[in-house]
Amino acid sequence: MKRKATAVWKGTGLEGSGTLTAPSGFFDNSPYSFKTRFENEDGTQGTNPEEMIAAAHAGCFNMALSFQIAGKDFAAEELDTTATVSLEKVGEGFSITGIVLDLKGKVPGMDEALFTELAEVAKENCPISKALSAVPIELKISFSS
């Protein structure tokens, strides 16, 4: 399987802007720029690469965890994960310095210890976690059965 997205940029890094497009239509000429990346904390003016990484990571992790749960003959009622990607100035440039996966899960009949174990396995083995393995990834869990 291969997936792709297209980024088009015009202008300088500080004053330029671009758009992101993907065949699915999810990114349909979505704007991004220095301002949307560094000056628009709430994200209302457009997206940025870190937001897309966060969305990809949260989605991939939830899917991986749902497979782990099903492998133990349970079904998740809900897996709600917020991924927070931290971008910080490091030396002369910027680096992603960490990712926090904040998971709220409800799996009827499953105990919390098993849920936590499976969530850790999913965190380590989802394809996005593997791709981002150079970055510390923290998992916070809130569980109900």
N, CA, C and O of each residue as an XYZ file, in Angstrom:
580
protein
N       0.838     -1.168      0.000
C       0.000      0.000      0.000
C       0.886      1.235      0.000
O       1.905      1.285      0.689
N       0.490      2.216     -0.771
C       1.175      3.508     -0.783
C       0.117      4.593     -0.687
O      -0.943      4.505     -1.307
N       0.417      5.605      0.088
C      -0.459      6.769      0.210
C       0.370      7.993     -0.099
O       1.584      8.003      0.108
N      -0.292      9.031     -0.597
C       0.471     10.230     -0.914
C      -0.341     11.474     -0.630
O      -1.569     11.442     -0.540
N       0.368     12.550     -0.495
C      -0.208     13.883     -0.364
C       0.738     14.834     -1.085
O       1.928     14.553     -1.230
N       0.203     15.943     -1.527
C       1.000     16.918     -2.263
C       1.029     18.239     -1.511
O      -0.004     18.740     -1.068
N       2.218     18.791     -1.375
C       2.398     20.110     -0.779
C       2.913     21.050     -1.859
O       3.856     20.723     -2.579
N       2.290     22.217     -1.967
C       2.745     23.265     -2.882
C       3.059     24.486     -2.035
O       2.232     24.921     -1.234
N       4.263     25.045     -2.209
C       4.706     26.215     -1.435
C       5.108     27.322     -2.389
O       5.729     27.060     -3.419
N       4.761     28.554     -2.058
C       5.149     29.717     -2.862
C       5.666     30.798     -1.934
O       5.011     31.151     -0.953
N       6.848     31.325     -2.247
C       7.395     32.422     -1.465
C       8.461     31.977     -0.491
O       8.940     30.844     -0.532
N       8.825     32.907      0.397
C       9.870     32.643      1.380
C       9.308     31.838      2.539
O       8.092     31.695      2.675
N      10.200     31.312      3.377
C       9.768     30.541      4.536
C       8.933     31.361      5.506
O       7.968     30.854      6.078
N       9.295     32.619      5.695
C       8.596     33.469      6.657
C       7.307     34.060      6.092
O       6.291     34.119      6.784
N       7.349     34.492      4.844
C       6.194     35.204      4.282
C       5.395     34.392      3.275
O       4.301     34.795      2.882
N       5.930     33.253      2.855
C       5.235     32.447      1.865
C       4.082     31.675      2.468
O       3.782     31.773      3.658
N       3.451     30.910      1.607
C       2.357     30.053      2.065
C       2.227     28.887      1.105
O       2.809     28.875      0.021
N       1.453     27.915      1.531
C       1.289     26.738      0.706
C      -0.059     26.097      0.921
O      -0.874     26.545      1.728
N      -0.265     25.031      0.170
C      -1.479     24.233      0.310
C      -1.102     22.763      0.343
O      -0.076     22.353     -0.199
N      -1.948     21.987      0.986
C      -1.780     20.543      1.082
C      -3.010     19.887      0.488
O      -4.139     20.292      0.766
N      -2.783     18.867     -0.336
C      -3.885     18.176     -0.993
C      -3.606     16.676     -0.955
O      -2.464     16.240     -1.097
N      -4.659     15.902     -0.762
C      -4.536     14.449     -0.776
C      -5.688     13.872     -1.589
O      -6.771     14.456     -1.623
N      -5.469     12.736     -2.242
C      -6.510     12.136     -3.071
C      -7.824     11.864     -2.332
O      -8.893     11.884     -2.943
N      -7.751     11.612     -1.033
C      -8.968     11.320     -0.269
C      -9.886     12.532     -0.168
O     -11.076     12.393      0.116
N      -9.329     13.725     -0.401
C     -10.110     14.951     -0.236
C     -10.022     15.521      1.165
O     -10.492     16.630      1.415
N      -9.419     14.767      2.090
C      -9.309     15.257      3.466
C      -8.529     16.566      3.496
O      -8.942     17.528      4.142
N      -7.415     16.595      2.804
C      -6.681     17.839      2.609
C      -7.023     18.303      1.207
O      -6.485     17.777      0.233
N      -7.882     19.249      1.094
C      -8.290     19.756     -0.213
C      -7.839     21.198     -0.328
O      -8.603     22.131     -0.081
N      -6.578     21.361     -0.708
C      -5.960     22.684     -0.763
C      -5.981     23.372      0.602
O      -6.243     24.571      0.694
N      -5.703     22.604      1.667
C      -5.653     23.169      3.019
C      -4.459     24.103      3.133
O      -3.344     23.730      2.770
N      -4.681     25.320      3.637
C      -3.580     26.278      3.718
C      -2.620     25.957      4.861
O      -3.012     25.440      5.907
N      -1.353     26.282      4.623
C      -0.368     26.250      5.695
C       0.681     27.303      5.409
O       0.939     27.652      4.257
N       1.292     27.810      6.493
C       2.277     28.883      6.377
C       3.047     28.984      7.688
O       2.774     28.257      8.644
N       4.010     29.893      7.714
C       4.739     30.158      8.950
C       3.755     30.559     10.043
O       3.846     30.092     11.178
N       2.817     31.427      9.689
C       1.849     31.925     10.665
C       0.982     30.781     11.207
O       0.761     30.701     12.416
N       0.492     29.901     10.337
C      -0.350     28.803     10.821
C       0.466     27.806     11.642
O      -0.075     27.086     12.482
N       1.755     27.775     11.393
C       2.604     26.825     12.128
C       3.078     27.375     13.464
O       3.092     26.654     14.462
N       3.469     28.657     13.494
C       4.117     29.198     14.684
C       3.339     30.292     15.410
O       3.630     30.566     16.574
N       2.374     30.919     14.772
C       1.690     32.049     15.391
C       0.210     31.810     15.635
O      -0.445     32.661     16.237
N      -0.339     30.700     15.198
C      -1.762     30.420     15.332
C      -1.947     29.155     16.167
O      -2.210     28.076     15.635
N      -1.806     29.307     17.474
C      -1.792     28.168     18.395
C      -3.065     27.329     18.329
O      -3.004     26.112     18.501
N      -4.223     27.959     18.081
C      -5.468     27.184     18.078
C      -5.738     26.485     16.755
O      -6.675     25.693     16.662
N      -4.937     26.760     15.726
C      -5.046     26.044     14.465
C      -6.210     26.447     13.582
O      -6.525     25.739     12.625
N      -6.851     27.551     13.874
C      -8.035     27.939     13.102
C      -7.715     28.529     11.732
O      -8.604     28.630     10.887
N      -6.467     28.917     11.496
C      -6.129     29.558     10.229
C      -5.500     28.610      9.210
O      -5.144     29.037      8.112
N      -5.364     27.365      9.549
C      -4.764     26.391      8.638
C      -4.022     25.346      9.420
O      -3.935     25.413     10.647
N      -3.490     24.385      8.715
C      -2.818     23.269      9.372
C      -1.309     23.467      9.395
O      -0.802     24.500      8.958
N      -0.612     22.489      9.898
C       0.846     22.483      9.895
C       1.302     21.031      9.972
O       0.515     20.150     10.319
N       2.556     20.781      9.653
C       3.029     19.392      9.646
C       2.866     18.672     10.986
O       2.588     17.473     11.012
N       3.035     19.388     12.093
C       2.927     18.747     13.394
C       1.486     18.290     13.676
O       1.272     17.234     14.270
N       0.509     19.085     13.249
C      -0.889     18.699     13.419
C      -1.189     17.435     12.615
O      -1.908     16.550     13.079
N      -0.635     17.361     11.422
C      -0.860     16.172     10.595
C      -0.191     14.938     11.199
O      -0.746     13.841     11.138
N       0.988     15.108     11.777
C       1.650     14.001     12.464
C       0.805     13.559     13.650
O       0.636     12.362     13.880
N       0.274     14.520     14.405
C      -0.570     14.189     15.559
C      -1.802     13.400     15.122
O      -2.146     12.394     15.742
N      -2.463     13.847     14.067
C      -3.656     13.147     13.579
C      -3.305     11.734     13.111
O      -4.013     10.775     13.420
N      -2.215     11.617     12.369
C      -1.798     10.300     11.882
C      -1.463      9.365     13.040
O      -1.816      8.186     13.020
N      -0.784      9.899     14.042
C      -0.366      9.059     15.157
C      -1.573      8.610     15.980
O      -1.681      7.433     16.325
N      -2.475      9.527     16.297
C      -3.663      9.169     17.081
C      -4.504      8.124     16.348
O      -4.966      7.157     16.952
N      -4.698      8.322     15.053
C      -5.500      7.376     14.273
C      -4.852      6.018     14.156
O      -5.517      4.994     14.315
N      -3.576      5.997     13.884
C      -2.852      4.727     13.755
C      -2.831      3.972     15.077
O      -3.056      2.763     15.112
N      -2.560      4.685     16.161
C      -2.519      4.071     17.481
C      -3.873      3.459     17.840
O      -3.929      2.322     18.307
N      -4.968      4.203     17.627
C      -6.294      3.663     17.946
C      -6.588      2.393     17.154
O      -7.130      1.429     17.696
N      -6.233      2.394     15.880
C      -6.487      1.215     15.059
C      -5.645      0.030     15.551
O      -6.147     -1.089     15.658
N      -4.370      0.279     15.849
C      -3.503     -0.794     16.350
C      -4.032     -1.341     17.673
O      -4.025     -2.552     17.893
N      -4.487     -0.457     18.549
C      -5.019     -0.900     19.836
C      -6.310     -1.687     19.649
O      -6.536     -2.671     20.353
N      -7.149     -1.279     18.725
C      -8.397     -2.024     18.499
C      -8.104     -3.453     18.041
O      -8.826     -4.381     18.408
N      -7.050     -3.637     17.242
C      -6.650     -4.987     16.832
C      -6.110     -5.788     18.022
O      -6.389     -6.981     18.145
N      -5.344     -5.138     18.891
C      -4.844     -5.816     20.088
C      -6.004     -6.274     20.966
O      -6.005     -7.398     21.468
N      -6.989     -5.401     21.147
C      -8.158     -5.708     21.976
C      -8.959     -6.859     21.366
O      -9.367     -7.778     22.075
N      -9.180     -6.807     20.064
C      -9.929     -7.875     19.381
C      -9.199     -9.211     19.483
O      -9.825    -10.268     19.553
N      -7.871     -9.151     19.491
C      -7.077    -10.371     19.619
C      -7.273    -11.068     20.961
O      -6.939    -12.243     21.107
N      -7.805    -10.355     21.926
C      -8.110    -10.934     23.246
C      -9.611    -11.172     23.395
O     -10.103    -11.383     24.503
N     -10.334    -11.139     22.281
C     -11.779    -11.409     22.239
C     -12.627    -10.369     22.964
O     -13.643    -10.698     23.577
N     -12.203     -9.123     22.887
C     -12.990     -8.008     23.397
C     -13.225     -7.032     22.247
O     -12.591     -7.122     21.196
N     -14.137     -6.110     22.465
C     -14.375     -5.048     21.485
C     -14.417     -3.719     22.231
O     -15.118     -3.582     23.234
N     -13.680     -2.764     21.745
C     -13.680     -1.437     22.368
C     -15.009     -0.744     22.085
O     -15.475     -0.698     20.947
N     -15.596     -0.216     23.130
C     -16.770      0.633     22.930
C     -16.319      1.976     22.380
O     -16.961      2.552     21.502
N     -15.190      2.472     22.919
C     -14.628      3.723     22.397
C     -13.162      3.830     22.777
O     -12.769      3.525     23.903
N     -12.365      4.268     21.818
C     -10.963      4.633     22.033
C     -10.840      6.075     21.565
O     -11.032      6.365     20.384
N     -10.526      6.966     22.472
C     -10.439      8.394     22.183
C      -9.020      8.829     22.521
O      -8.664      8.933     23.695
N      -8.213      9.081     21.507
C      -6.809      9.433     21.726
C      -6.514     10.812     21.164
O      -6.813     11.107     20.007
N      -5.926     11.642     21.998
C      -5.405     12.933     21.562
C      -3.896     12.824     21.539
O      -3.275     12.505     22.553
N      -3.305     13.088     20.386
C      -1.847     13.094     20.266
C      -1.388     14.549     20.275
O      -1.895     15.378     19.520
N      -0.434     14.841     21.128
C       0.130     16.186     21.204
C       1.591     16.108     20.791
O       2.399     15.444     21.441
N       1.918     16.792     19.709
C       3.275     16.818     19.178
C       3.930     18.128     19.619
O       3.401     19.207     19.353
N       5.076     18.035     20.290
C       5.796     19.225     20.749
C       6.904     19.578     19.777
O       7.772     18.753     19.492
N       6.877     20.796     19.271
C       7.913     21.332     18.393
C       8.606     22.448     19.161
O       7.955     23.383     19.629
N       9.928     22.351     19.290
C      10.679     23.341     20.057
C      11.934     23.760     19.319
O      12.480     23.016     18.504
N      12.375     24.969     19.624
C      13.630     25.455     19.064
C      14.766     24.710     19.762
O      14.874     24.715     20.988
N      15.598     24.078     18.962
C      16.750     23.336     19.459
C      17.944     23.787     18.641
O      18.020     23.531     17.440
N      18.875     24.458     19.299
C      20.025     24.987     18.569
C      19.580     26.026     17.556
O      18.852     26.961     17.891
N      20.018     25.862     16.324
C      19.694     26.818     15.265
C      18.363     26.542     14.575
O      17.891     27.368     13.794
N      17.760     25.409     14.849
C      16.521     25.052     14.161
C      15.446     24.560     15.117
O      15.492     24.815     16.320
N      14.499     23.863     14.565
C      13.392     23.327     15.352
C      13.389     21.808     15.265
O      13.802     21.226     14.262
N      12.915     21.180     16.335
C      12.821     19.720     16.371
C      11.543     19.304     17.080
O      11.061     19.992     17.980
N      11.007     18.177     16.662
C       9.934     17.557     17.423
C      10.611     16.889     18.606
O      11.441     15.996     18.437
N      10.250     17.330     19.812
C      10.944     16.873     21.013
C      10.160     15.834     21.802
O      10.685     15.262     22.758
N       8.936     15.586     21.426
C       8.163     14.580     22.130
C       6.733     14.513     21.627
O       6.220     15.452     21.019
N       6.110     13.383     21.895
C       4.710     13.172     21.551
C       4.041     12.539     22.767
O       4.571     11.605     23.368
N       2.871     13.061     23.117
C       2.079     12.477     24.190
C       0.793     11.933     23.585
O       0.053     12.660     22.922
N       0.534     10.661     23.816
C      -0.722     10.030     23.431
C      -1.582      9.966     24.687
O      -1.256      9.249     25.633
N      -2.665     10.707     24.691
C      -3.577     10.755     25.829
C      -4.807      9.934     25.464
O      -5.674     10.395     24.722
N      -4.876      8.717     25.990
C      -5.882      7.731     25.629
C      -6.973      7.634     26.684
O      -6.701      7.502     27.877
N      -8.210      7.703     26.218
C      -9.374      7.399     27.055
C     -10.045      6.205     26.401
O     -10.495      6.285     25.258
N     -10.110      5.106     27.123
C     -10.661      3.895     26.542
C     -11.764      3.287     27.369
O     -11.742      3.333     28.599
N     -12.732      2.714     26.676
C     -13.816      1.983     27.335
C     -13.975      0.651     26.622
O     -14.345      0.595     25.449
N     -13.689     -0.422     27.355
C     -13.791     -1.776     26.822
C     -14.572     -2.615     27.827
O     -14.017     -3.044     28.839
N     -15.846     -2.852     27.559
C     -16.655     -3.643     28.486
C     -16.060     -5.024     28.734
O     -15.699     -5.744     27.803
N     -15.968     -5.378     30.034
C     -15.496     -6.707     30.420
C     -13.994     -6.845     30.568
O     -13.530     -7.832     31.140
N     -13.223     -5.901     30.077
C     -11.761     -6.001     30.158
C     -11.272     -5.319     31.431
O     -11.826     -4.304     31.853
N     -10.225     -5.887     32.041
C      -9.660     -5.211     33.215
C      -8.600     -4.201     32.777
O      -8.044     -4.278     31.681
N      -8.349     -3.267     33.665
C      -7.452     -2.158     33.362
C      -6.017     -2.607     33.095
O      -5.341     -2.040     32.237
N      -5.553     -3.612     33.816
C      -4.175     -4.096     33.624
C      -3.971     -4.622     32.205
O      -2.964     -4.314     31.568
N      -4.918     -5.411     31.710
C      -4.804     -5.931     30.344
C      -4.897     -4.793     29.332
O      -4.148     -4.766     28.355
N      -5.809     -3.861     29.561
C      -5.949     -2.715     28.657
C      -4.633     -1.931     28.577
O      -4.183     -1.565     27.491
N      -4.036     -1.684     29.721
C      -2.763     -0.947     29.764
C      -1.671     -1.703     29.021
O      -0.900     -1.104     28.271
N      -1.601     -3.000     29.223
C      -0.609     -3.835     28.535
C      -0.791     -3.754     27.017
O       0.176     -3.584     26.275
N      -2.030     -3.876     26.572
C      -2.311     -3.836     25.134
C      -2.041     -2.451     24.549
O      -1.573     -2.330     23.417
N      -2.336     -1.416     25.318
C      -2.077     -0.045     24.851
C      -0.578      0.184     24.665
O      -0.162      0.838     23.709
N       0.227     -0.349     25.571
C       1.693     -0.223     25.439
C       2.192     -0.961     24.199
O       3.062     -0.464     23.484
N       1.639     -2.147     23.946
C       2.016     -2.900     22.744
C       1.646     -2.100     21.495
O       2.442     -2.000     20.561
N       0.453     -1.538     21.480
C       0.019     -0.739     20.325
C       0.907      0.480     20.143
O       1.255      0.830     19.016
N       1.276      1.129     21.237
C       2.147      2.313     21.161
C       3.489      1.962     20.533
O       4.017      2.723     19.722
N       4.033      0.832     20.899
C       5.340      0.429     20.385
C       5.284     -0.081     18.950
O       6.277      0.003     18.227
N       4.146     -0.603     18.533
C       4.097     -1.316     17.265
C       3.249     -0.709     16.158
O       3.265     -1.221     15.039
N       2.511      0.358     16.423
C       1.772      0.937     15.306
C       2.791      1.539     14.334
O       3.826      2.042     14.771
N       2.520      1.499     13.037
C       3.490      1.968     12.047
C       3.941      3.418     12.243
O       5.096      3.746     11.968
N       3.056      4.276     12.710
C       3.455      5.676     12.915
C       4.396      5.782     14.104
O       5.373      6.528     14.044
N       4.127      5.053     15.183
C       5.064      5.043     16.317
C       6.444      4.562     15.877
O       7.465      5.125     16.271
N       6.458      3.524     15.062
C       7.742      3.018     14.572
C       8.463      4.071     13.734
O       9.675      4.243     13.857
N       7.720      4.771     12.888
C       8.338      5.805     12.045
C       8.873      6.964     12.883
O       9.832      7.629     12.492
N       8.257      7.198     14.023
C       8.654      8.313     14.884
C       9.503      7.861     16.071
O       9.584      8.569     17.075
N      10.123      6.718     15.972
C      10.830      6.124     17.110
C      12.013      6.950     17.612
O      12.505      6.696     18.712
N      12.475      7.910     16.855
C      13.575      8.766     17.317
C      13.093      9.803     18.327
O      13.899     10.504     18.939
N      11.772      9.899     18.500
C      11.172     10.891     19.386
C      10.572     10.181     20.600
O       9.931      9.142     20.446
N      10.769     10.724     21.806
C      10.123     10.112     22.976
C       8.592     10.165     22.833
O       8.021     11.212     22.527
N       7.947      9.025     23.061
C       6.493      8.930     22.983
C       5.986      8.493     24.352
O       6.346      7.427     24.851
N       5.146      9.333     24.948
C       4.573      9.060     26.260
C       3.108      8.661     26.084
O       2.402      9.221     25.246
N       2.664      7.704     26.870
C       1.283      7.246     26.827
C       0.635      7.508     28.177
O       1.121      7.054     29.213
N      -0.472      8.248     28.150
C      -1.283      8.484     29.343
C      -2.611      7.777     29.139
O      -3.213      7.885     28.070
N      -3.073      7.057     30.148
C      -4.250      6.205     29.977
C      -5.315      6.514     31.025
O      -5.032      6.628     32.217
N      -6.532      6.643     30.546
C      -7.731      6.702     31.387
C      -8.643      5.597     30.879
O      -8.969      5.557     29.693
N      -9.059      4.695     31.771
C      -9.775      3.499     31.346
C     -11.051      3.288     32.143
O     -11.117      3.559     33.342
N     -12.066      2.794     31.436
C     -13.267      2.311     32.117
C     -13.763      1.072     31.374
O     -13.606      0.950     30.159
N     -14.364      0.158     32.133
C     -14.866     -1.068     31.499
C     -16.363     -1.033     31.380
O     -16.964     -1.980     30.871
